[in-house]
């Protein structure tokens, strides 16, 4: 599954180029702050397995008004490094690699 190029941003992590994207509009459950924000990352030149990282923050555009920290390139780079250590191989085709960093997320009730 390749990322949509529109809206994706380029990032270089340890000399390797990737593209990452945060969904502009939250899903329904993200909009209600019932589930945390996620972003996707793929290798820039040879897209294969997509990294889907779940954060510990609500989506920045949630409808409830919960404060959320923006997803910064430094956070994306950190997630890429962790995923690579856990076995993510971005140039090999395959299903998405899920990285769960949602510890501490509190859903809105």
Secondary structure, DSSP 8 states (H G I E B T S, - for coil): ----STT-EEEEETTEEEEEEE-SS--HHHHTTSS--EEEEEESSS--S-EEEE-SS--TT-SS--------HHHHHHHHHHHHHTT--TTS--S-EEEE--TT-----
